[in-house]
Amino acid sequence: MENARRRLRSGTVVLGGVGLLAAALTACSSEPDKRCVDRGSHHLAKGYKVVSDKNCRTTKAAVNADWYYGGKKKGSWVDGGSFTKPRKGSGGSSGDGHGVHRGGFGGGHHSSGG
């Protein structure tokens, strides 16, 4: 009976470790979440229309396309992100396309108090 309990506990530890590893790898992806959108398609309630990635890879696209970082996709629209590519190591993202901002000594006029 003791061996069965011990095996069950070790199986839980292994499964938990795999989950943590998967979460860590997902959080540390090298490329930020980005979508190709039509800049001229902005709709106040929906955001920007998502278009084929090939429109952002060529200068001969039929639409004024650009990469849009972050945000939330709803159907073929995305909103709440930014056209500015996030810097590496910016402290993460809150889903609004902006990294975490911390103030403190020497923070200048952009300081948020920490």
MOCOR-V840623 format. One record per helix or strand. SS is the DSSP state (~ for helix, > for strand). FROM is the first residue (numbers start at 1). LEN is the number of residues. If there is no record, write none. Layout:
BEGIN
ss=SS from=FROM len=LEN
ss=SS from=FROM len=LEN
END
This chain:
BEGIN
ss=~ from=2 len=26
ss=> from=34 len=10
ss=> from=47 len=4
ss=~ from=54 len=4
ss=> from=65 len=10
ss=> from=77 len=6
ss=~ from=108 len=3
END
